[in-house]
Amino acid sequence: MEEDGNALPQEDTPIIYEGREWYTVKQAARKLHTSEKYIRTLAQQYHKFAYHKIHEHMMLCLKSDVDAYQVKRGKPGRPRKEEEAA
């Protein structure tokens, strides 16, 4: 089958843009096992990833930042103080 010049990359293949490797938000969410909305929040609000907004509905996250990040899992909310736990 002949490849189209505008075809999207394979599911896990990073995109090369401006000489650097990037993940789409969907790829980053799959890599970190979380939602696309959480990935956008981490990038835009908390500045955990370098990102490039290509279009209103298309954003890329720097591959090295995503690969280095670990999602912390556990109970939501603040941890209890020692004296309250006893």
N, CA, C and O of each residue as an XYZ file, in Angstrom:
344
protein
N       0.846     -1.171      0.000
C       0.000      0.000      0.000
C       0.900      1.245      0.000
O       1.908      1.290      0.704
N       0.534      2.219     -0.771
C       1.303      3.442     -0.891
C       0.978      4.381      0.268
O      -0.186      4.555      0.629
N       2.028      4.990      0.852
C       1.809      5.879      1.998
C       1.418      7.272      1.531
O       1.971      7.799      0.565
N       0.475      7.846      2.218
C       0.030      9.203      1.953
C       0.920     10.176      2.710
O       1.252      9.909      3.865
N       1.315     11.277      2.118
C       2.176     12.258      2.771
C       1.536     12.896      3.988
O       2.248     13.401      4.856
N       0.209     12.888      4.076
C      -0.512     13.483      5.197
C      -0.987     12.452      6.212
O      -1.755     12.782      7.116
N      -0.545     11.226      6.073
C      -1.002     10.163      6.971
C      -0.465     10.395      8.378
O       0.650     10.884      8.556
N      -1.263     10.041      9.365
C      -0.838     10.149     10.754
C       0.180      9.060     11.061
O       0.149      8.000     10.434
N       1.086      9.298     12.017
C       2.080      8.282     12.350
C       1.435      7.077     13.036
O       0.285      7.135     13.471
N       2.190      5.996     13.124
C       1.720      4.817     13.843
C       1.378      5.214     15.278
O       1.811      6.260     15.761
N       0.608      4.381     15.944
C       0.067      4.709     17.271
C       1.133      5.128     18.285
O       0.926      6.096     19.016
N       2.262      4.428     18.349
C       3.266      4.731     19.363
C       4.508      5.425     18.810
O       5.466      5.640     19.553
N       4.516      5.776     17.540
C       5.670      6.418     16.928
C       5.640      7.916     17.221
O       4.662      8.587     16.889
N       6.710      8.458     17.844
C       6.721      9.898     18.099
C       6.830     10.696     16.795
O       7.329     10.198     15.786
N       6.365     11.916     16.838
C       6.407     12.819     15.696
C       7.688     13.636     15.791
O       8.047     14.099     16.874
N       8.379     13.817     14.677
C       9.559     14.677     14.644
C       9.081     16.052     14.178
O       8.558     16.193     13.072
N       9.262     17.058     15.025
C       8.840     18.423     14.723
C       9.916     19.358     15.241
O      10.313     19.276     16.403
N      10.385     20.241     14.384
C      11.456     21.176     14.726
C      12.682     20.451     15.295
O      13.332     20.948     16.215
N      12.989     19.280     14.742
C      14.178     18.537     15.140
C      14.080     17.818     16.479
O      15.084     17.296     16.965
N      12.907     17.778     17.082
C      12.720     17.110     18.376
C      11.590     16.101     18.257
O      10.733     16.216     17.380
N      11.592     15.096     19.154
C      10.544     14.081     19.141
C       9.404     14.499     20.068
O       9.636     14.931     21.198
N       8.179     14.367     19.580
C       6.983     14.767     20.312
C       5.964     13.635     20.288
O       5.939     12.824     19.362
N       5.128     13.593     21.315
C       3.960     12.713     21.341
C       2.725     13.580     21.142
O       2.696     14.740     21.555
N       1.703     13.010     20.506
C       0.400     13.670     20.529
C      -0.164     13.470     21.935
O       0.342     12.643     22.693
N      -1.188     14.207     22.280
C      -1.812     14.069     23.599
C      -2.350     12.647     23.770
O      -2.257     12.070     24.853
N      -2.904     12.094     22.709
C      -3.443     10.734     22.774
C      -2.328      9.723     23.050
O      -2.508      8.811     23.857
N      -1.178      9.877     22.386
C      -0.050      8.977     22.609
C       0.478      9.116     24.029
O       0.784      8.115     24.676
N       0.590     10.358     24.523
C       1.088     10.600     25.884
C       0.142      9.985     26.915
O       0.592      9.392     27.896
N      -1.161     10.124     26.694
C      -2.147      9.549     27.617
C      -2.034      8.028     27.642
O      -2.125      7.414     28.705
N      -1.840      7.431     26.493
C      -1.690      5.968     26.426
C      -0.399      5.549     27.132
O      -0.388      4.553     27.855
N       0.677      6.291     26.931
C       1.967      5.965     27.542
C       1.896      6.036     29.070
O       2.464      5.186     29.756
N       1.199      7.047     29.607
C       1.111      7.241     31.061
C      -0.129      6.591     31.675
O      -0.348      6.696     32.882
N      -0.937      5.923     30.857
C      -2.140      5.232     31.334
C      -3.089      6.187     32.066
O      -3.550      5.900     33.171
N      -3.364      7.306     31.438
C      -4.271      8.297     32.018
C      -5.109      8.917     30.899
O      -5.047      8.462     29.756
N      -5.886      9.945     31.215
C      -6.778     10.552     30.224
C      -6.079     11.673     29.452
O      -5.090     12.243     29.912
N      -6.614     11.969     28.282
C      -6.089     13.056     27.464
C      -6.284     14.405     28.173
O      -5.428     15.285     28.078
N      -7.395     14.564     28.872
C      -7.663     15.811     29.595
C      -6.603     16.046     30.671
O      -6.151     17.175     30.859
N      -6.202     14.980     31.382
C      -5.179     15.101     32.424
C      -3.826     15.474     31.822
O      -3.073     16.242     32.421
N      -3.513     14.936     30.645
C      -2.263     15.275     29.960
C      -2.251     16.756     29.600
O      -1.244     17.435     29.797
N      -3.358     17.255     29.077
C      -3.434     18.693     28.737
C      -3.284     19.557     29.986
O      -2.619     20.593     29.947
N      -3.895     19.140     31.087
C      -3.783     19.880     32.349
C      -2.337     19.891     32.841
O      -1.833     20.934     33.257
N      -1.669     18.739     32.795
C      -0.276     18.665     33.222
C       0.613     19.593     32.388
O       1.524     20.230     32.917
N       0.346     19.660     31.105
C       1.166     20.481     30.217
C       0.859     21.969     30.370
O       1.768     22.770     30.587
N      -0.400     22.338     30.259
C      -0.760     23.748     30.212
C      -0.828     24.413     31.582
O      -0.339     25.532     31.743
N      -1.411     23.762     32.554
C      -1.625     24.384     33.858
C      -0.444     24.181     34.802
O      -0.044     25.107     35.506
N       0.114     22.968     34.818
C       1.180     22.656     35.769
C       2.576     22.677     35.154
O       3.563     22.506     35.870
N       2.679     22.884     33.829
C       3.968     23.002     33.127
C       4.887     21.812     33.372
O       6.095     21.987     33.534
N       4.329     20.604     33.402
C       5.116     19.380     33.591
C       5.782     18.935     32.295
O       6.815     18.267     32.326
N       5.192     19.302     31.151
C       5.736     18.947     29.847
C       5.900     20.201     29.007
O       5.088     21.124     29.079
N       6.961     20.224     28.207
C       7.038     21.236     27.157
C       6.005     20.825     26.111
O       5.908     19.647     25.767
N       5.241     21.776     25.608
C       4.214     21.432     24.630
C       4.168     22.466     23.529
O       4.629     23.596     23.690
N       3.613     22.066     22.424
C       3.442     22.956     21.280
C       2.021     22.785     20.774
O       1.613     21.688     20.394
N       1.281     23.865     20.774
C      -0.113     23.808     20.321
C      -0.126     24.101     18.822
O       0.140     25.224     18.396
N      -0.433     23.095     18.045
C      -0.428     23.221     16.591
C      -1.725     23.847     16.100
O      -1.736     24.639     15.157
N      -2.788     23.484     16.742
C      -4.128     23.920     16.355
C      -4.964     23.923     17.621
O      -4.533     23.406     18.652
N      -6.125     24.485     17.557
C      -7.008     24.528     18.723
C      -7.259     23.134     19.296
O      -7.403     22.973     20.508
N      -7.309     22.130     18.424
C      -7.607     20.775     18.864
C      -6.419     19.820     18.720
O      -6.592     18.605     18.810
N      -5.217     20.355     18.498
C      -4.047     19.495     18.305
C      -2.875     20.051     19.099
O      -2.451     21.187     18.885
N      -2.356     19.241     20.020
C      -1.242     19.658     20.853
C      -0.223     18.534     20.915
O      -0.587     17.359     20.966
N       1.054     18.895     20.910
C       2.138     17.933     21.025
C       2.853     18.146     22.348
O       3.012     19.282     22.794
N       3.285     17.061     22.980
C       4.041     17.110     24.232
C       5.423     16.534     23.973
O       5.553     15.529     23.274
N       6.454     17.155     24.527
C       7.824     16.721     24.302
C       8.020     15.298     24.820
O       7.725     15.009     25.980
N       8.511     14.423     23.970
C       8.646     12.996     24.283
C       9.516     12.765     25.512
O       9.158     11.955     26.367
N      10.642     13.451     25.623
C      11.545     13.222     26.754
C      10.891     13.618     28.084
O      11.142     12.976     29.104
N      10.057     14.663     28.088
C       9.342     15.065     29.305
C       8.298     14.016     29.700
O       8.167     13.670     30.874
N       7.561     13.516     28.709
C       6.522     12.515     28.980
C       7.161     11.217     29.475
O       6.671     10.600     30.421
N       8.255     10.806     28.832
C       8.920      9.561     29.221
C       9.475      9.643     30.643
O       9.510      8.635     31.348
N       9.908     10.826     31.069
C      10.501     10.990     32.398
C       9.452     11.141     33.500
O       9.768     10.943     34.674
N       8.214     11.488     33.148
C       7.179     11.755     34.141
C       6.528     10.460     34.615
O       6.297      9.549     33.820
N       6.235     10.380     35.905
C       5.510      9.247     36.472
C       4.254      9.771     37.154
O       4.320     10.678     37.984
N       3.128      9.204     36.805
C       1.859      9.595     37.418
C       1.813      8.988     38.809
O       2.011      7.784     38.977
N       1.549      9.833     39.815
C       1.445      9.356     41.194
C       0.034      8.848     41.421
O      -0.940      9.570     41.207
N      -0.069      7.620     41.848
C      -1.379      7.016     42.091
C      -1.574      6.843     43.594
O      -0.601      6.667     44.328
N      -2.767      6.891     44.038
C      -3.071      6.719     45.449
C      -4.411      7.335     45.754
O      -5.186      7.656     44.853
N      -4.675      7.496     47.028
C      -5.937      8.098     47.437
C      -5.888      9.594     47.166
O      -4.873     10.235     47.437
N      -6.976     10.166     46.630
C      -7.005     11.602     46.382
C      -7.114     12.390     47.690
O      -7.574     11.872     48.708
N      -6.689     13.627     47.641
C      -6.803     14.494     48.814
C      -5.499     14.611     49.583
O      -4.488     14.016     49.210
N      -5.533     15.370     50.640
C      -4.341     15.589     51.453
C      -4.097     14.400     52.353
O      -5.037     13.737     52.790
N      -2.812     14.126     52.634
C      -2.518     13.051     53.592
C      -2.914     13.477     55.012
O      -2.892     14.663     55.342
N      -3.270     12.509     55.833
C      -3.691     12.800     57.198
C      -2.477     13.129     58.066
O      -1.382     12.612     57.848
N      -2.690     13.987     59.042
C      -1.626     14.296     60.015
C      -1.477     13.131     60.964
O      -2.416     12.362     61.170
N      -0.294     13.000     61.544
C      -0.008     11.881     62.449
C      -0.932     11.858     63.667
O      -1.425     10.797     64.049
N      -1.172     13.030     64.284
C      -1.995     13.052     65.494
C      -3.466     12.756     65.194
O      -4.181     12.251     66.059
N      -3.928     13.067     63.969
C      -5.302     12.756     63.610
C      -5.472     11.259     63.341
O      -6.541     10.697     63.574
N      -4.412     10.626     62.853
C      -4.470      9.201     62.509
C      -4.494      8.321     63.759
O      -5.016      7.207     63.711
N      -3.940      8.797     64.878
C      -3.867      7.974     66.089
C      -5.146      7.952     66.873
O      -5.222      7.299     67.913
